[in-house]
Amino acid sequence: MKYRLLSGVIAGLLASQANAAGFQLAETSATGLGRAFAGEAAIADNAAAQGRNPALLTQLEGRQLSVGAILVAPDVAAKGTITHPALTANGLGTKTIDASENDLVPNAVVPNFFYSNRLNDRWAYGLAINSNYGLKSELPATHPAAIFGSNTEITTIEFNPNVAFAVNDQFSLGAGVRFVYGDGAISGTVPGWVEDPAVQPLLGMLDLPPVAPGTELKSLSGDDYAWGYKLGATWQPAKGHTIGLSYHSEVELNLEGDAGGLLYAPDGLAKPGKLALTLPAFAELASSHQLTDAWRLSASINWTQWSRFDDLVAEFPDGTSDLVKAEQFEDNWRFAVGSDYRLNDKMVVRAGVAYDMTAVEDEHRTLSIPDSNRLWISTGMGYAFSDRLNLDLAVTYIHSQGDAPINEAFEVGGNTLAQYNGEVTGSVWLAGAQLSYKL
């Protein structure tokens, strides 16, 4: 029973308000952000291009360095109710209380670093350091829904050496190794409604000790290293026209660390636990077309294999395991179109729109991953201080398309301790800056 209590909170590790479907991050660079990342696998503006397609390294001259960051400012609200068991005048019944939260996700910064080196007419190599997955959400310790997870956070950092080879003037191939470090920390706390006199007698019936609101019931923190690979290709059928294709393999993390909390480690001594977390594979087909000397049009179709994100199973040293959640995700698609327009030798302006489809149907959506369709509207600019130094700035508004209804139960030993009914709405602002330098 205690394992099942903990498992509901472990699921909160994946509480998604990332900026692509599921808990995927799309913030590769501020350069691409300005056009909603349209055409990224086919455009080599600077060293950040290898983040999407390693084959683009052959289109970069000399040695280049690109460093930047993107500020993520969400405005996400969860509007709903919690229904929990309670004693009434007629015996055992239920009580429904408000469980809304207007500030579910805090601001965050996603940094990146890229280096490229063109060795000769054929070969190039580079290094990318960025993140493709991550999230954070938090609730007050005594919030009515805190039992589902009061604090959830996962951070991934990817170290990605790449190499590219130009087969001829038209075709290039690229490959890279993805070394991924993942770190997660989650906790669940006692909600304030347990102090309700109509609830207190029921705790003993469920074999639960009396506890004060805000007390940590269960927690898990852990990390892991894993690796994968990525492949890319580009084709230039004519000058100024590029088609790019890239594929990033899945990476399987086994987050190992300490589990604690009142219900998991009542003696106060943390114990080991492990949770397998699949970072799904993703691919992009992109095109870039220089229509005039000043105007470039780009487009992308992105696919993520979210169907590999299936059952979450927690494992323990004594050989037991527990099905955390059956998320029942589906593969998702993202479509983007964008444009760059060069005003003069110094400045270029960008714009783009994208539609990011949800990876989960309404009937399978959970409070831990309230995914929904998203519309991106982006604009940006690049300014060349010199032939070597360039600054890119961008801003994006992401709007959730429609409400995301959620109907989810939290069970203890087969008994429903809490039922959440509601929806998640919100929007996200992204603001990025990228500094690129030719060494």
N, C-alpha and C positions, 0 to 999 in steps of 0.2 A: 504493500500500500504506500509506503514511504517513497519507493522508487517512482510510482505513478504520480505522486504529488510533485516530486522534483521534475519529472519529465515535462509537465506543462510549462514550467519555467525555462527549461532548457530550450524549448521551442521558441521562446522569446529571443534567443540568440539571433534568430533570423527575422526579427521584427523589422520589416522592410519599409523604409521610406527613402531608398536609394533613388537615383534619378533616371534609371532605365528600368525595364521590367524586372520583377523579382527584387534581388538585392544587388543588381549589377550597376557599376559606375561607368558612365560614358565620358567622363571628363579627362580626355587624353591631353589636350592642350588648349590654350586660349585661342590659338590660331584657328583651329577647327571649330571651336565653339561659336565663332562669329558667323559661320554658315550652317549651324546646327549639325555639324559633323557630316555634312553631305560631301561625298566623294573622297573621304579620307584615305581609302585604300588605293587611290589613284593620284594623289596630289603630294608633291614633295616640296613644300614651302620651306621647311627647315628640318633640323635633325629629329624633331618630334614625329615626323612622318613614319619612322620605323615602329612607332608604338602600335600602329594599325597594320602596316605591311612592310616586312623587312626588305622586300625586293626594291622598294623605293630608295634604298641607300645608294643605288647605282646612279640616281639622278641628282645627287648632291655633290657639289664640287668641294675639293679640299677637305679640311677639318672644320667641323661646325659644332657649336655648343648651344643648347637651348634649355632654359630654366624658367619655370613658371609655377603658377598656383591658381586654383579656382575656388572662390568662396561660394559655399552652398548655404543659402538662407531659406529654409523651408517655413511655410505657414500651414501646418497640418493640424487638423482638429478631428477628434473622435467624438461623435455625438451618439450616445446610446444609454442603455440601462443595464443594470445587473439585477437578475432575479435570483434570490437565494432562499433556502428553506428557513422557515420560522414557525414558531408556535403561535397559534391563533386561538380564539375562544372556542373554535370547533376542533381543535387538535392540531396535528401537523399540517402546515400549509406553506405558502410562499409569500415573499415580500419583494416588491420591485422598487429600486432606488435609482436615482440619476448616477450615471457613470461617465459623464462627458469630460473631455479634457481639450483645452484650446491650444496647448503648446506641447505637442507630443514629441517633436523632434527638434533638437538644438542645432544651431549653426555649426558648420564644419569647414575646414580648408583641405583641399586635395592638392598636394604639391606634385611636381614632376621634374625629371632631369633626363636629358638626352645628349648623347655625344655620337658623332659620326666621323668616319675617316675614309675618304676615297683613296685607295692605294694606287690604282692605275685605271686604265680604260675598262678593265674587266671586273676587278674585285673591289669590294668595300666592306667595312665592318662598322659596328656601332654598339652602343650600350643604352638601354632604356631602363629607368627606374621610376615606376609609377604604381598605381593601384587600379585594378579592374573590378574589385568587389569590396563593399564595406557598408556599414550602417551604424546608426545609434538612435535609440529612443529611450525615453525616461518618463516615469510617473512619480508623483509624491509617494513616500513610503506608506502612507495610510489611505491612498486612493482606493475607491471601490473595486477597481480592476487590477490593483497591485498584485493580487494573487496570480494573475496571468504573467507577471513580470514587471518589476518596478524599475529595473535598469538593465538595458541590453546593449551590447556593443561588440562589434567585430571589426578588426582592422586587418587588411592584407597589404603587404608590400611585395612588389614583384621586381626582381633583378633579372634583366633580360638581355644577354649578349646575342647579337645578331650578325649574320654574314650574308652578303649578296653577291651574285655573279651575273654579269651581262653576257647573255648567250650571243647576242648580236645587237645591232642598233635598235631593234624593235622589241626583243624579248629579254626580260630579266627574271631571275629566280632568287628567292631569299628564304632563309630559315633561321630559327632562333631557339634557344633553350629558356624555358620559363622556370626560374627558381622563385617559389612563392613562400613567404612566411605569413602565417595567420595567427592572430591572437584574439581571444574572445573572453569576455567577462559578463556574467549575467547574475541577477539576483531577483528573488521574489519575496515579498513581505506580506505581513498580515494586514488585510484591509480593515478600515475603521469600523465596518458594519459588524464585526465579530463582537463588539461591545454591546450590541443591541440585546436587551434582556430576553427578547424572543429567540435569540440565536444561541446564547450561552449554554442552555441545557442540551442542545443538539450536539455540541462538540464532544461531550462524553459519549453520546450514542455512537459517534463516528470514531471513537477511540483516539480523539485528539485532545491534547492537554490545553488548559486555559492559557492563553498568551495575550500580551498587550499589543495593540495596533502598532504597526511599524516594525515589529520584531522580524528579523530575517528568518524566514522559514527554510529557504533553500538557496544555494548559490553554487555556481560553477565557474571556474576560470581555467583556461588552458591555452596551449599554443602548439604549433607544429610547423615543420618544414616539409615541402613537397615540390615536385617538379613536373613539368609538362613540356610541350614544344609548340612552335608555331611555324607556319609555312606561308609563303606568299609568291605571287607572280604578277608581272605587269606586261602589257602589250601596247605598243604605240603604233597603231596602223598608219598614222600620218603625223606630221609635225603639229604639236599643240593638242593632240588627242591621245588620251591614255585610258586604258581599261585595267583595273586592278582587281585581284582576287586574293583574299587572305583567309587563313584558318588558324584558330587558337584552340589547342586541345583542352580537354577537361583536366582539372587538377583535383586530386582526392586528398583532403586534409583529414587527419585524425587528431582532433583537439584533445590533448591529454593534459590533465592538471588536477586541481583539488576541488572536491565537492564538500560543502559544509552547510551550515544553517541548522536551525532547531529540529527540523523534521528529518534531515538527512544525516546529521551528526549530532545527536542529542548529548553526547559526552563532551562536545566542544572540540573534538579532534577531527580535523579535516581528513577525508579519505579520498583515494584516487578514483577517477572516472574518465571515460573517453566517449567522444561523440564524433562519428564520421560525418564530414561535411563535403559535399561535392560542389566544386566550382565548375559550372557546365561549360562545354565547348561553345565557341561562337565563330561565325564566319561573316565575311562582307564581300559583296560584289559592287564595285564602284566604277564610275566613269567621270572623266574630266575633259572638257572641250573648250579650247581657246577660240571663241567665235570671232573676236576681233583682237587687235593689239591690246585693247584696254579691258575687254569683257570676257570673263571665263564662267562657264556654267558647269555645275557638278551635280551628281546624284549618287545615292547609295541605297542598297537593300541589305539589311542586316538580319541574321538569323541566330538565335540562341537556343541550344538544346536543353531547354528547361525540363523536358520530359525525363531527364536523368536525375532530376531533383525529386525523388520519390519518397520512400520511407526514411524517416530519421530515427535511428536506433541508438539508444544509450547503452554502453557496455560497462560492466563493473568487474573488479578483480576476482570476485567470488564465482565468476562464470555466468552470472545472471545478466539478462539484457531486458530492455523495455522499448516497445514501440512508442517513440515520442509523438510523432504525428505522421499521418499519411497525407502529404500535401496535395498530391494529384495534380502537379503542374503539367503544363503543355508547352511544346515548343512555341516560341513567339517570334514575331517579325517587326522590323522597324523600317520605315521608308522616309527618305530625306531628299530634299532638293535645295540647292544653294547657289550663290553667285558671288564672284569677286569682280570689282570694277576699279581699275587703276585711274585715279584722278590726275596724277602727275608722277614724276620720277620719285617723289618722296612718299606719297600716300596712296593706300588702297582701302576701299571700303567693302564690307561683306554683309550678306544677309542670307537667311535660310529658314526653312520650316521643316518640321519632322513630325511624323505620327508614330508613336511607340505603342504597340498593342500589348495588352495585358497577357500574363502567362497563366492566369487562373480564371476559371468560370465562377459566376456568382455563388453557385451552390457549394463550392469548395473553398471559398475565401475565408481566411481566419484573421483574428485580431492580430496574430503575430506577423502575418504577411498580407496586409490589406492592399494588394496590388490592383491597379486599374489602368485603363487606357490613358495616354498622355499626349498632349499637343505641345510641341516646341515652337517658339518664335524667337529667332536670334538675330543679332546684328553685331558688327564689330568693325575694327579698323586696324591697319598696320601702318607704321611710320618708320621710314628709314633715316636714321640719324647720319649714317654714312654708308659706304659700300659694304662695311663689315657689321655694323650694329643696327638691329631692327627691334622695334617694340610692337607687340600686338595686344590689343585690348578688345574685350567682348563682353556682352551681357545677353542673358537668355531668360525668358519667362516660360515656365512649364506649367500648364494647367491640366488638372485631372479632368477627363471627359466623363461626366456623369458621376453619381455617387457610387460608393463601393459598399454595398450592403453586407453585413456580417451577422451570422447567427452561430454562436460557438458555445459549447459547454465545457466546464471544468469538472471532472469527475474524481471522486475519491472512493476507491474500493467498489466501483459500480454505482455509487450514489452521486447525483449531481449536486455539487457544492455551490456552483455559480453558473449562471447562464447569461451570456452577453448577447444583447440584441441592439444593433445600431448600424452606423455607417461611418466611413472615413472620407473626409473631403479636404481639399487643400490645394496649394500651389507652391512653386519653388522659384526663387530667383537665383541665377548663377551669374557671377561676375569674375572674369579671369584676366590675367596679365601674363605675357610671355616675352622674355628677353632672349634674343638669338644673336649669336656672334660668330663670325667666320674667323677662325684662328690663322 
